[in-house]
Amino acid sequence: RLNDELEARVATRAAELSETRALLEDVLALTPGLVLAGRYDTAEVTYVSGYAETLLGLAPADLPRAFDRWSDLLHPDEP
């Protein structure tokens, strides 16, 4: 019985997380700006919003996956 209850709670939480992720993806798709996410411990970019293609002319899959390489994409006058 306890195992069944735990499995039901896990399934409910997984569904909630899935709904939250879908909402976040919708919001990011509509955000007119560049959104990056990554890991500070490895300096790895783990997410690039689709609007990057509009702003930079490159598909998210073609962008660098290391934060230190992003400075190559910015205009020299940008801070």
PDB file of N, CA, C and O in Angstrom:
ATOM      1  N   ARG A   1       0.824  -1.193   0.000  1.00  0.00           N
ATOM      2  CA  ARG A   1       0.000   0.000   0.000  1.00  0.00           C
ATOM      3  C   ARG A   1       0.866   1.254   0.000  1.00  0.00           C
ATOM      4  O   ARG A   1       0.608   2.189  -0.759  1.00  0.00           O
ATOM      5  N   LEU A   2       1.893   1.279   0.847  1.00  0.00           N
ATOM      6  CA  LEU A   2       2.771   2.449   0.904  1.00  0.00           C
ATOM      7  C   LEU A   2       3.486   2.661  -0.431  1.00  0.00           C
ATOM      8  O   LEU A   2       3.648   3.797  -0.878  1.00  0.00           O
ATOM      9  N   ASN A   3       3.905   1.591  -1.052  1.00  0.00           N
ATOM     10  CA  ASN A   3       4.564   1.692  -2.349  1.00  0.00           C
ATOM     11  C   ASN A   3       3.616   2.271  -3.393  1.00  0.00           C
ATOM     12  O   ASN A   3       4.016   3.110  -4.199  1.00  0.00           O
ATOM     13  N   ASP A   4       2.379   1.832  -3.381  1.00  0.00           N
ATOM     14  CA  ASP A   4       1.378   2.350  -4.320  1.00  0.00           C
ATOM     15  C   ASP A   4       1.146   3.840  -4.108  1.00  0.00           C
ATOM     16  O   ASP A   4       1.029   4.601  -5.068  1.00  0.00           O
ATOM     17  N   GLU A   5       1.081   4.255  -2.830  1.00  0.00           N
ATOM     18  CA  GLU A   5       0.886   5.672  -2.525  1.00  0.00           C
ATOM     19  C   GLU A   5       2.089   6.502  -3.002  1.00  0.00           C
ATOM     20  O   GLU A   5       1.929   7.584  -3.566  1.00  0.00           O
ATOM     21  N   LEU A   6       3.273   5.979  -2.767  1.00  0.00           N
ATOM     22  CA  LEU A   6       4.478   6.680  -3.202  1.00  0.00           C
ATOM     23  C   LEU A   6       4.519   6.786  -4.719  1.00  0.00           C
ATOM     24  O   LEU A   6       4.833   7.851  -5.252  1.00  0.00           O
ATOM     25  N   GLU A   7       4.210   5.716  -5.416  1.00  0.00           N
ATOM     26  CA  GLU A   7       4.188   5.749  -6.875  1.00  0.00           C
ATOM     27  C   GLU A   7       3.162   6.748  -7.392  1.00  0.00           C
ATOM     28  O   GLU A   7       3.415   7.438  -8.379  1.00  0.00           O
ATOM     29  N   ALA A   8       2.018   6.832  -6.742  1.00  0.00           N
ATOM     30  CA  ALA A   8       0.994   7.795  -7.155  1.00  0.00           C
ATOM     31  C   ALA A   8       1.482   9.225  -6.941  1.00  0.00           C
ATOM     32  O   ALA A   8       1.249  10.093  -7.782  1.00  0.00           O
ATOM     33  N   ARG A   9       2.161   9.474  -5.813  1.00  0.00           N
ATOM     34  CA  ARG A   9       2.685  10.815  -5.543  1.00  0.00           C
ATOM     35  C   ARG A   9       3.774  11.184  -6.544  1.00  0.00           C
ATOM     36  O   ARG A   9       3.836  12.324  -7.004  1.00  0.00           O
ATOM     37  N   VAL A  10       4.630  10.225  -6.882  1.00  0.00           N
ATOM     38  CA  VAL A  10       5.686  10.472  -7.862  1.00  0.00           C
ATOM     39  C   VAL A  10       5.070  10.771  -9.231  1.00  0.00           C
ATOM     40  O   VAL A  10       5.518  11.684  -9.924  1.00  0.00           O
ATOM     41  N   ALA A  11       4.063  10.018  -9.618  1.00  0.00           N
ATOM     42  CA  ALA A  11       3.400  10.242 -10.904  1.00  0.00           C
ATOM     43  C   ALA A  11       2.736  11.617 -10.943  1.00  0.00           C
ATOM     44  O   ALA A  11       2.797  12.312 -11.957  1.00  0.00           O
ATOM     45  N   THR A  12       2.106  12.005  -9.844  1.00  0.00           N
ATOM     46  CA  THR A  12       1.475  13.328  -9.776  1.00  0.00           C
ATOM     47  C   THR A  12       2.524  14.426  -9.906  1.00  0.00           C
ATOM     48  O   THR A  12       2.330  15.387 -10.650  1.00  0.00           O
ATOM     49  N   ARG A  13       3.625  14.285  -9.190  1.00  0.00           N
ATOM     50  CA  ARG A  13       4.688  15.307  -9.241  1.00  0.00           C
ATOM     51  C   ARG A  13       5.322  15.366 -10.624  1.00  0.00           C
ATOM     52  O   ARG A  13       5.633  16.450 -11.118  1.00  0.00           O
ATOM     53  N   ALA A  14       5.516  14.219 -11.250  1.00  0.00           N
ATOM     54  CA  ALA A  14       6.084  14.187 -12.602  1.00  0.00           C
ATOM     55  C   ALA A  14       5.167  14.907 -13.586  1.00  0.00           C
ATOM     56  O   ALA A  14       5.644  15.625 -14.465  1.00  0.00           O
ATOM     57  N   ALA A  15       3.865  14.722 -13.447  1.00  0.00           N
ATOM     58  CA  ALA A  15       2.910  15.405 -14.316  1.00  0.00           C
ATOM     59  C   ALA A  15       2.954  16.911 -14.079  1.00  0.00           C
ATOM     60  O   ALA A  15       2.898  17.687 -15.033  1.00  0.00           O
ATOM     61  N   GLU A  16       3.055  17.331 -12.819  1.00  0.00           N
ATOM     62  CA  GLU A  16       3.150  18.763 -12.505  1.00  0.00           C
ATOM     63  C   GLU A  16       4.412  19.373 -13.111  1.00  0.00           C
ATOM     64  O   GLU A  16       4.373  20.464 -13.681  1.00  0.00           O
ATOM     65  N   LEU A  17       5.520  18.666 -12.984  1.00  0.00           N
ATOM     66  CA  LEU A  17       6.778  19.168 -13.554  1.00  0.00           C
ATOM     67  C   LEU A  17       6.701  19.249 -15.077  1.00  0.00           C
ATOM     68  O   LEU A  17       7.233  20.181 -15.680  1.00  0.00           O
ATOM     69  N   SER A  18       6.056  18.296 -15.682  1.00  0.00           N
ATOM     70  CA  SER A  18       5.899  18.308 -17.137  1.00  0.00           C
ATOM     71  C   SER A  18       5.067  19.506 -17.591  1.00  0.00           C
ATOM     72  O   SER A  18       5.400  20.160 -18.580  1.00  0.00           O
ATOM     73  N   GLU A  19       3.991  19.790 -16.870  1.00  0.00           N
ATOM     74  CA  GLU A  19       3.153  20.945 -17.191  1.00  0.00           C
ATOM     75  C   GLU A  19       3.926  22.247 -17.006  1.00  0.00           C
ATOM     76  O   GLU A  19       3.816  23.158 -17.827  1.00  0.00           O
ATOM     77  N   THR A  20       4.704  22.336 -15.935  1.00  0.00           N
ATOM     78  CA  THR A  20       5.496  23.538 -15.672  1.00  0.00           C
ATOM     79  C   THR A  20       6.543  23.737 -16.760  1.00  0.00           C
ATOM     80  O   THR A  20       6.755  24.857 -17.225  1.00  0.00           O
ATOM     81  N   ARG A  21       7.191  22.664 -17.162  1.00  0.00           N
ATOM     82  CA  ARG A  21       8.187  22.754 -18.229  1.00  0.00           C
ATOM     83  C   ARG A  21       7.551  23.225 -19.530  1.00  0.00           C
ATOM     84  O   ARG A  21       8.118  24.071 -20.222  1.00  0.00           O
ATOM     85  N   ALA A  22       6.385  22.693 -19.871  1.00  0.00           N
ATOM     86  CA  ALA A  22       5.695  23.097 -21.098  1.00  0.00           C
ATOM     87  C   ALA A  22       5.343  24.585 -21.054  1.00  0.00           C
ATOM     88  O   ALA A  22       5.490  25.289 -22.053  1.00  0.00           O
ATOM     89  N   LEU A  23       4.882  25.060 -19.905  1.00  0.00           N
ATOM     90  CA  LEU A  23       4.562  26.479 -19.755  1.00  0.00           C
ATOM     91  C   LEU A  23       5.818  27.328 -19.925  1.00  0.00           C
ATOM     92  O   LEU A  23       5.794  28.334 -20.634  1.00  0.00           O
ATOM     93  N   LEU A  24       6.906  26.933 -19.284  1.00  0.00           N
ATOM     94  CA  LEU A  24       8.153  27.677 -19.399  1.00  0.00           C
ATOM     95  C   LEU A  24       8.646  27.705 -20.843  1.00  0.00           C
ATOM     96  O   LEU A  24       9.105  28.744 -21.317  1.00  0.00           O
ATOM     97  N   GLU A  25       8.559  26.591 -21.538  1.00  0.00           N
ATOM     98  CA  GLU A  25       8.978  26.554 -22.940  1.00  0.00           C
ATOM     99  C   GLU A  25       8.118  27.481 -23.798  1.00  0.00           C
ATOM    100  O   GLU A  25       8.630  28.131 -24.710  1.00  0.00           O
ATOM    101  N   ASP A  26       6.825  27.548 -23.515  1.00  0.00           N
ATOM    102  CA  ASP A  26       5.941  28.467 -24.246  1.00  0.00           C
ATOM    103  C   ASP A  26       6.326  29.920 -23.986  1.00  0.00           C
ATOM    104  O   ASP A  26       6.376  30.725 -24.916  1.00  0.00           O
ATOM    105  N   VAL A  27       6.597  30.257 -22.726  1.00  0.00           N
ATOM    106  CA  VAL A  27       6.982  31.622 -22.377  1.00  0.00           C
ATOM    107  C   VAL A  27       8.299  31.994 -23.058  1.00  0.00           C
ATOM    108  O   VAL A  27       8.427  33.083 -23.619  1.00  0.00           O
ATOM    109  N   LEU A  28       9.267  31.094 -23.008  1.00  0.00           N
ATOM    110  CA  LEU A  28      10.562  31.377 -23.630  1.00  0.00           C
ATOM    111  C   LEU A  28      10.441  31.512 -25.144  1.00  0.00           C
ATOM    112  O   LEU A  28      11.153  32.309 -25.755  1.00  0.00           O
ATOM    113  N   ALA A  29       9.551  30.743 -25.746  1.00  0.00           N
ATOM    114  CA  ALA A  29       9.368  30.830 -27.199  1.00  0.00           C
ATOM    115  C   ALA A  29       8.799  32.185 -27.604  1.00  0.00           C
ATOM    116  O   ALA A  29       9.039  32.648 -28.719  1.00  0.00           O
ATOM    117  N   LEU A  30       8.056  32.818 -26.720  1.00  0.00           N
ATOM    118  CA  LEU A  30       7.432  34.104 -27.016  1.00  0.00           C
ATOM    119  C   LEU A  30       8.249  35.301 -26.519  1.00  0.00           C
ATOM    120  O   LEU A  30       7.873  36.448 -26.763  1.00  0.00           O
ATOM    121  N   THR A  31       9.345  35.050 -25.837  1.00  0.00           N
ATOM    122  CA  THR A  31      10.165  36.129 -25.286  1.00  0.00           C
ATOM    123  C   THR A  31      11.085  36.697 -26.368  1.00  0.00           C
ATOM    124  O   THR A  31      11.932  35.981 -26.902  1.00  0.00           O
ATOM    125  N   PRO A  32      10.919  37.977 -26.689  1.00  0.00           N
ATOM    126  CA  PRO A  32      11.770  38.576 -27.730  1.00  0.00           C
ATOM    127  C   PRO A  32      13.128  38.985 -27.180  1.00  0.00           C
ATOM    128  O   PRO A  32      13.438  40.171 -27.070  1.00  0.00           O
ATOM    129  N   GLY A  33      13.900  38.026 -26.852  1.00  0.00           N
ATOM    130  CA  GLY A  33      15.236  38.278 -26.332  1.00  0.00           C
ATOM    131  C   GLY A  33      16.000  36.978 -26.256  1.00  0.00           C
ATOM    132  O   GLY A  33      15.437  35.901 -26.449  1.00  0.00           O
ATOM    133  N   LEU A  34      17.250  37.081 -25.981  1.00  0.00           N
ATOM    134  CA  LEU A  34      18.102  35.911 -25.894  1.00  0.00           C
ATOM    135  C   LEU A  34      18.120  35.415 -24.456  1.00  0.00           C
ATOM    136  O   LEU A  34      18.437  36.164 -23.532  1.00  0.00           O
ATOM    137  N   VAL A  35      17.781  34.157 -24.280  1.00  0.00           N
ATOM    138  CA  VAL A  35      17.791  33.543 -22.957  1.00  0.00           C
ATOM    139  C   VAL A  35      18.778  32.383 -22.984  1.00  0.00           C
ATOM    140  O   VAL A  35      18.685  31.477 -23.813  1.00  0.00           O
ATOM    141  N   LEU A  36      19.725  32.439 -22.053  1.00  0.00           N
ATOM    142  CA  LEU A  36      20.717  31.375 -21.915  1.00  0.00           C
ATOM    143  C   LEU A  36      20.581  30.756 -20.536  1.00  0.00           C
ATOM    144  O   LEU A  36      20.206  31.422 -19.572  1.00  0.00           O
ATOM    145  N   ALA A  37      20.889  29.489 -20.461  1.00  0.00           N
ATOM    146  CA  ALA A  37      20.998  28.813 -19.171  1.00  0.00           C
ATOM    147  C   ALA A  37      22.242  27.945 -19.234  1.00  0.00           C
ATOM    148  O   ALA A  37      22.658  27.491 -20.300  1.00  0.00           O
ATOM    149  N   GLY A  38      22.813  27.733 -18.085  1.00  0.00           N
ATOM    150  CA  GLY A  38      24.010  26.910 -18.093  1.00  0.00           C
ATOM    151  C   GLY A  38      24.448  26.506 -16.709  1.00  0.00           C
ATOM    152  O   GLY A  38      23.777  26.760 -15.708  1.00  0.00           O
ATOM    153  N   ARG A  39      25.592  25.871 -16.691  1.00  0.00           N
ATOM    154  CA  ARG A  39      26.191  25.388 -15.457  1.00  0.00           C
ATOM    155  C   ARG A  39      27.412  26.249 -15.143  1.00  0.00           C
ATOM    156  O   ARG A  39      28.322  26.373 -15.963  1.00  0.00           O
ATOM    157  N   TYR A  40      27.421  26.834 -13.965  1.00  0.00           N
ATOM    158  CA  TYR A  40      28.554  27.664 -13.577  1.00  0.00           C
ATOM    159  C   TYR A  40      29.794  26.830 -13.283  1.00  0.00           C
ATOM    160  O   TYR A  40      30.916  27.281 -13.512  1.00  0.00           O
ATOM    161  N   ASP A  41      29.597  25.618 -12.779  1.00  0.00           N
ATOM    162  CA  ASP A  41      30.766  24.808 -12.416  1.00  0.00           C
ATOM    163  C   ASP A  41      31.559  24.335 -13.630  1.00  0.00           C
ATOM    164  O   ASP A  41      32.759  24.079 -13.526  1.00  0.00           O
ATOM    165  N   THR A  42      30.891  24.216 -14.789  1.00  0.00           N
ATOM    166  CA  THR A  42      31.584  23.773 -16.003  1.00  0.00           C
ATOM    167  C   THR A  42      31.633  24.853 -17.079  1.00  0.00           C
ATOM    168  O   THR A  42      32.256  24.658 -18.123  1.00  0.00           O
ATOM    169  N   ALA A  43      30.975  26.002 -16.832  1.00  0.00           N
ATOM    170  CA  ALA A  43      30.884  27.099 -17.805  1.00  0.00           C
ATOM    171  C   ALA A  43      30.271  26.625 -19.112  1.00  0.00           C
ATOM    172  O   ALA A  43      30.621  27.113 -20.187  1.00  0.00           O
ATOM    173  N   GLU A  44      29.353  25.671 -19.013  1.00  0.00           N
ATOM    174  CA  GLU A  44      28.697  25.095 -20.186  1.00  0.00           C
ATOM    175  C   GLU A  44      27.315  25.696 -20.371  1.00  0.00           C
ATOM    176  O   GLU A  44      26.539  25.792 -19.420  1.00  0.00           O
ATOM    177  N   VAL A  45      27.010  26.097 -21.590  1.00  0.00           N
ATOM    178  CA  VAL A  45      25.672  26.569 -21.939  1.00  0.00           C
ATOM    179  C   VAL A  45      24.801  25.333 -22.181  1.00  0.00           C
ATOM    180  O   VAL A  45      25.128  24.488 -23.014  1.00  0.00           O
ATOM    181  N   THR A  46      23.705  25.239 -21.455  1.00  0.00           N
ATOM    182  CA  THR A  46      22.837  24.064 -21.576  1.00  0.00           C
ATOM    183  C   THR A  46      21.530  24.366 -22.300  1.00  0.00           C
ATOM    184  O   THR A  46      20.817  23.452 -22.714  1.00  0.00           O
ATOM    185  N   TYR A  47      21.216  25.666 -22.453  1.00  0.00           N
ATOM    186  CA  TYR A  47      19.978  26.045 -23.138  1.00  0.00           C
ATOM    187  C   TYR A  47      20.185  27.382 -23.817  1.00  0.00           C
ATOM    188  O   TYR A  47      20.776  28.297 -23.242  1.00  0.00           O
ATOM    189  N   VAL A  48      19.698  27.494 -25.044  1.00  0.00           N
ATOM    190  CA  VAL A  48      19.675  28.754 -25.782  1.00  0.00           C
ATOM    191  C   VAL A  48      18.287  28.891 -26.372  1.00  0.00           C
ATOM    192  O   VAL A  48      17.808  27.987 -27.057  1.00  0.00           O
ATOM    193  N   SER A  49      17.636  30.017 -26.111  1.00  0.00           N
ATOM    194  CA  SER A  49      16.284  30.205 -26.625  1.00  0.00           C
ATOM    195  C   SER A  49      16.275  30.320 -28.143  1.00  0.00           C
ATOM    196  O   SER A  49      17.264  30.720 -28.756  1.00  0.00           O
ATOM    197  N   GLY A  50      15.161  29.969 -28.725  1.00  0.00           N
ATOM    198  CA  GLY A  50      15.016  30.000 -30.172  1.00  0.00           C
ATOM    199  C   GLY A  50      15.163  31.383 -30.776  1.00  0.00           C
ATOM    200  O   GLY A  50      15.467  31.506 -31.962  1.00  0.00           O
ATOM    201  N   TYR A  51      14.952  32.429 -29.983  1.00  0.00           N
ATOM    202  CA  TYR A  51      15.052  33.793 -30.497  1.00  0.00           C
ATOM    203  C   TYR A  51      16.490  34.153 -30.862  1.00  0.00           C
ATOM    204  O   TYR A  51      16.737  35.182 -31.493  1.00  0.00           O
ATOM    205  N   ALA A  52      17.431  33.310 -30.468  1.00  0.00           N
ATOM    206  CA  ALA A  52      18.833  33.538 -30.820  1.00  0.00           C
ATOM    207  C   ALA A  52      19.003  33.619 -32.332  1.00  0.00           C
ATOM    208  O   ALA A  52      19.830  34.382 -32.830  1.00  0.00           O
ATOM    209  N   GLU A  53      18.223  32.837 -33.052  1.00  0.00           N
ATOM    210  CA  GLU A  53      18.338  32.846 -34.511  1.00  0.00           C
ATOM    211  C   GLU A  53      17.943  34.205 -35.080  1.00  0.00           C
ATOM    212  O   GLU A  53      18.570  34.690 -36.022  1.00  0.00           O
ATOM    213  N   THR A  54      16.909  34.820 -34.514  1.00  0.00           N
ATOM    214  CA  THR A  54      16.477  36.136 -34.964  1.00  0.00           C
ATOM    215  C   THR A  54      17.526  37.191 -34.633  1.00  0.00           C
ATOM    216  O   THR A  54      17.823  38.055 -35.458  1.00  0.00           O
ATOM    217  N   LEU A  55      18.081  37.124 -33.444  1.00  0.00           N
ATOM    218  CA  LEU A  55      19.036  38.138 -33.004  1.00  0.00           C
ATOM    219  C   LEU A  55      20.431  37.971 -33.602  1.00  0.00           C
ATOM    220  O   LEU A  55      21.087  38.950 -33.960  1.00  0.00           O
ATOM    221  N   LEU A  56      20.873  36.720 -33.705  1.00  0.00           N
ATOM    222  CA  LEU A  56      22.253  36.467 -34.101  1.00  0.00           C
ATOM    223  C   LEU A  56      22.406  35.847 -35.482  1.00  0.00           C
ATOM    224  O   LEU A  56      23.510  35.776 -36.023  1.00  0.00           O
ATOM    225  N   GLY A  57      21.292  35.401 -36.046  1.00  0.00           N
ATOM    226  CA  GLY A  57      21.362  34.776 -37.360  1.00  0.00           C
ATOM    227  C   GLY A  57      21.888  33.348 -37.331  1.00  0.00           C
ATOM    228  O   GLY A  57      22.254  32.790 -38.366  1.00  0.00           O
ATOM    229  N   LEU A  58      21.922  32.765 -36.148  1.00  0.00           N
ATOM    230  CA  LEU A  58      22.405  31.388 -35.992  1.00  0.00           C
ATOM    231  C   LEU A  58      21.364  30.572 -35.242  1.00  0.00           C
ATOM    232  O   LEU A  58      20.738  31.059 -34.301  1.00  0.00           O
ATOM    233  N   ALA A  59      21.189  29.346 -35.662  1.00  0.00           N
ATOM    234  CA  ALA A  59      20.277  28.445 -34.956  1.00  0.00           C
ATOM    235  C   ALA A  59      20.880  28.105 -33.596  1.00  0.00           C
ATOM    236  O   ALA A  59      22.103  28.041 -33.471  1.00  0.00           O
ATOM    237  N   PRO A  60      20.047  27.884 -32.572  1.00  0.00           N
ATOM    238  CA  PRO A  60      20.578  27.546 -31.251  1.00  0.00           C
ATOM    239  C   PRO A  60      21.579  26.390 -31.274  1.00  0.00           C
ATOM    240  O   PRO A  60      22.549  26.398 -30.516  1.00  0.00           O
ATOM    241  N   ALA A  61      21.355  25.413 -32.124  1.00  0.00           N
ATOM    242  CA  ALA A  61      22.271  24.266 -32.195  1.00  0.00           C
ATOM    243  C   ALA A  61      23.649  24.656 -32.739  1.00  0.00           C
ATOM    244  O   ALA A  61      24.626  23.941 -32.513  1.00  0.00           O
ATOM    245  N   ASP A  62      23.736  25.782 -33.450  1.00  0.00           N
ATOM    246  CA  ASP A  62      25.002  26.225 -34.033  1.00  0.00           C
ATOM    247  C   ASP A  62      25.780  27.188 -33.137  1.00  0.00           C
ATOM    248  O   ASP A  62      26.867  27.636 -33.501  1.00  0.00           O
ATOM    249  N   LEU A  63      25.234  27.501 -31.989  1.00  0.00           N
ATOM    250  CA  LEU A  63      25.880  28.449 -31.085  1.00  0.00           C
ATOM    251  C   LEU A  63      26.843  27.731 -30.142  1.00  0.00           C
ATOM    252  O   LEU A  63      26.689  26.537 -29.886  1.00  0.00           O
ATOM    253  N   PRO A  64      27.829  28.453 -29.629  1.00  0.00           N
ATOM    254  CA  PRO A  64      28.808  27.840 -28.733  1.00  0.00           C
ATOM    255  C   PRO A  64      28.162  27.271 -27.479  1.00  0.00           C
ATOM    256  O   PRO A  64      27.164  27.795 -26.984  1.00  0.00           O
ATOM    257  N   ARG A  65      28.731  26.217 -26.985  1.00  0.00           N
ATOM    258  CA  ARG A  65      28.253  25.593 -25.752  1.00  0.00           C
ATOM    259  C   ARG A  65      29.142  25.933 -24.560  1.00  0.00           C
ATOM    260  O   ARG A  65      28.996  25.351 -23.485  1.00  0.00           O
ATOM    261  N   ALA A  66      30.059  26.874 -24.753  1.00  0.00           N
ATOM    262  CA  ALA A  66      30.912  27.353 -23.668  1.00  0.00           C
ATOM    263  C   ALA A  66      30.688  28.850 -23.507  1.00  0.00           C
ATOM    264  O   ALA A  66      30.736  29.595 -24.487  1.00  0.00           O
ATOM    265  N   PHE A  67      30.442  29.297 -22.276  1.00  0.00           N
ATOM    266  CA  PHE A  67      30.172  30.712 -22.040  1.00  0.00           C
ATOM    267  C   PHE A  67      31.299  31.612 -22.531  1.00  0.00           C
ATOM    268  O   PHE A  67      31.036  32.702 -23.040  1.00  0.00           O
ATOM    269  N   ASP A  68      32.536  31.184 -22.390  1.00  0.00           N
ATOM    270  CA  ASP A  68      33.648  32.051 -22.768  1.00  0.00           C
ATOM    271  C   ASP A  68      33.745  32.280 -24.272  1.00  0.00           C
ATOM    272  O   ASP A  68      34.462  33.182 -24.706  1.00  0.00           O
ATOM    273  N   ARG A  69      33.051  31.499 -25.066  1.00  0.00           N
ATOM    274  CA  ARG A  69      33.063  31.701 -26.517  1.00  0.00           C
ATOM    275  C   ARG A  69      31.974  32.674 -26.977  1.00  0.00           C
ATOM    276  O   ARG A  69      31.968  33.080 -28.140  1.00  0.00           O
ATOM    277  N   TRP A  70      31.071  33.047 -26.100  1.00  0.00           N
ATOM    278  CA  TRP A  70      29.991  33.961 -26.469  1.00  0.00           C
ATOM    279  C   TRP A  70      30.500  35.368 -26.749  1.00  0.00           C
ATOM    280  O   TRP A  70      29.886  36.093 -27.531  1.00  0.00           O
ATOM    281  N   SER A  71      31.582  35.764 -26.146  1.00  0.00           N
ATOM    282  CA  SER A  71      32.097  37.113 -26.380  1.00  0.00           C
ATOM    283  C   SER A  71      32.479  37.310 -27.848  1.00  0.00           C
ATOM    284  O   SER A  71      32.484  38.440 -28.336  1.00  0.00           O
ATOM    285  N   ASP A  72      32.795  36.234 -28.550  1.00  0.00           N
ATOM    286  CA  ASP A  72      33.118  36.334 -29.988  1.00  0.00           C
ATOM    287  C   ASP A  72      31.905  36.755 -30.824  1.00  0.00           C
ATOM    288  O   ASP A  72      32.057  37.263 -31.935  1.00  0.00           O
ATOM    289  N   LEU A  73      30.705  36.541 -30.282  1.00  0.00           N
ATOM    290  CA  LEU A  73      29.477  36.853 -31.030  1.00  0.00           C
ATOM    291  C   LEU A  73      28.975  38.268 -30.776  1.00  0.00           C
ATOM    292  O   LEU A  73      28.102  38.754 -31.497  1.00  0.00           O
ATOM    293  N   LEU A  74      29.515  38.932 -29.762  1.00  0.00           N
ATOM    294  CA  LEU A  74      29.028  40.248 -29.387  1.00  0.00           C
ATOM    295  C   LEU A  74      29.801  41.350 -30.101  1.00  0.00           C
ATOM    296  O   LEU A  74      30.981  41.201 -30.418  1.00  0.00           O
ATOM    297  N   HIS A  75      29.120  42.438 -30.341  1.00  0.00           N
ATOM    298  CA  HIS A  75      29.749  43.614 -30.934  1.00  0.00           C
ATOM    299  C   HIS A  75      30.782  44.152 -29.943  1.00  0.00           C
ATOM    300  O   HIS A  75      30.544  44.137 -28.736  1.00  0.00           O
ATOM    301  N   PRO A  76      31.915  44.622 -30.436  1.00  0.00           N
ATOM    302  CA  PRO A  76      32.979  45.107 -29.527  1.00  0.00           C
ATOM    303  C   PRO A  76      32.534  46.223 -28.594  1.00  0.00           C
ATOM    304  O   PRO A  76      33.112  46.391 -27.520  1.00  0.00           O
ATOM    305  N   ASP A  77      31.516  46.992 -28.983  1.00  0.00           N
ATOM    306  CA  ASP A  77      31.051  48.095 -28.126  1.00  0.00           C
ATOM    307  C   ASP A  77      30.096  47.632 -27.041  1.00  0.00           C
ATOM    308  O   ASP A  77      29.743  48.422 -26.165  1.00  0.00           O
ATOM    309  N   GLU A  78      29.666  46.373 -27.071  1.00  0.00           N
ATOM    310  CA  GLU A  78      28.758  45.864 -26.045  1.00  0.00           C
ATOM    311  C   GLU A  78      29.553  45.613 -24.773  1.00  0.00           C
ATOM    312  O   GLU A  78      30.688  45.139 -24.820  1.00  0.00           O
ATOM    313  N   PRO A  79      28.941  45.939 -23.627  1.00  0.00           N
ATOM    314  CA  PRO A  79      29.655  45.725 -22.338  1.00  0.00           C
ATOM    315  C   PRO A  79      29.794  44.250 -22.020  1.00  0.00           C
ATOM    316  O   PRO A  79      30.361  43.892 -20.987  1.00  0.00           O
TER     317      PRO A  79
END
